[in-house]
Amino acid sequence: MTIFENYVVYPDGDSQEVGSRLRIDDLVDLNGERLDLPLPTPRMIAYRVVRIRHSEERGLYSVYHYLELVPAAELIGYCR
């Protein structure tokens, strides 16, 4: 039996388990949940997935999604 785990790793090194896998360039909120586009406002904290690492040990398969902070000026392009 294999257990699958997904984590987001924030720029400061903290990590948090999330419920689903993400893709490169996905935008996520503070909790690691995927943001739907277009964004309602550029005045929010959003992260972009920049790297994905897989780790496999006996009975445990972990996926780490590394994030970078998206500046507010760039978020304007994702708004209505």
Secondary structure as a PSIPRED ss2 file (coil, helix, strand):
# PSIPRED VFORMAT (PSIPRED V4.0)

   1 M C   1.000  0.000  0.000
   2 T C   1.000  0.000  0.000
   3 I E   0.000  0.000  1.000
   4 F E   0.000  0.000  1.000
   5 E E   0.000  0.000  1.000
   6 N E   0.000  0.000  1.000
   7 Y E   0.000  0.000  1.000
   8 V E   0.000  0.000  1.000
   9 V E   0.000  0.000  1.000
  10 Y C   1.000  0.000  0.000
  11 P C   1.000  0.000  0.000
  12 D C   1.000  0.000  0.000
  13 G C   1.000  0.000  0.000
  14 D C   1.000  0.000  0.000
  15 S E   0.000  0.000  1.000
  16 Q E   0.000  0.000  1.000
  17 E E   0.000  0.000  1.000
  18 V E   0.000  0.000  1.000
  19 G C   1.000  0.000  0.000
  20 S C   1.000  0.000  0.000
  21 R C   1.000  0.000  0.000
  22 L C   1.000  0.000  0.000
  23 R C   1.000  0.000  0.000
  24 I C   1.000  0.000  0.000
  25 D C   1.000  0.000  0.000
  26 D C   1.000  0.000  0.000
  27 L E   0.000  0.000  1.000
  28 V E   0.000  0.000  1.000
  29 D C   1.000  0.000  0.000
  30 L C   1.000  0.000  0.000
  31 N C   1.000  0.000  0.000
  32 G C   1.000  0.000  0.000
  33 E C   1.000  0.000  0.000
  34 R E   0.000  0.000  1.000
  35 L C   1.000  0.000  0.000
  36 D C   1.000  0.000  0.000
  37 L C   1.000  0.000  0.000
  38 P C   1.000  0.000  0.000
  39 L E   0.000  0.000  1.000
  40 P C   1.000  0.000  0.000
  41 T C   1.000  0.000  0.000
  42 P C   1.000  0.000  0.000
  43 R C   1.000  0.000  0.000
  44 M C   1.000  0.000  0.000
  45 I C   1.000  0.000  0.000
  46 A C   1.000  0.000  0.000
  47 Y E   0.000  0.000  1.000
  48 R E   0.000  0.000  1.000
  49 V E   0.000  0.000  1.000
  50 V E   0.000  0.000  1.000
  51 R E   0.000  0.000  1.000
  52 I E   0.000  0.000  1.000
  53 R E   0.000  0.000  1.000
  54 H E   0.000  0.000  1.000
  55 S E   0.000  0.000  1.000
  56 E E   0.000  0.000  1.000
  57 E E   0.000  0.000  1.000
  58 R C   1.000  0.000  0.000
  59 G C   1.000  0.000  0.000
  60 L E   0.000  0.000  1.000
  61 Y E   0.000  0.000  1.000
  62 S E   0.000  0.000  1.000
  63 V E   0.000  0.000  1.000
  64 Y E   0.000  0.000  1.000
  65 H E   0.000  0.000  1.000
  66 Y E   0.000  0.000  1.000
  67 L E   0.000  0.000  1.000
  68 E E   0.000  0.000  1.000
  69 L E   0.000  0.000  1.000
  70 V C   1.000  0.000  0.000
  71 P C   1.000  0.000  0.000
  72 A H   0.000  1.000  0.000
  73 A H   0.000  1.000  0.000
  74 E H   0.000  1.000  0.000
  75 L H   0.000  1.000  0.000
  76 I H   0.000  1.000  0.000
  77 G H   0.000  1.000  0.000
  78 Y H   0.000  1.000  0.000
  79 C E   0.000  0.000  1.000
  80 R C   1.000  0.000  0.000
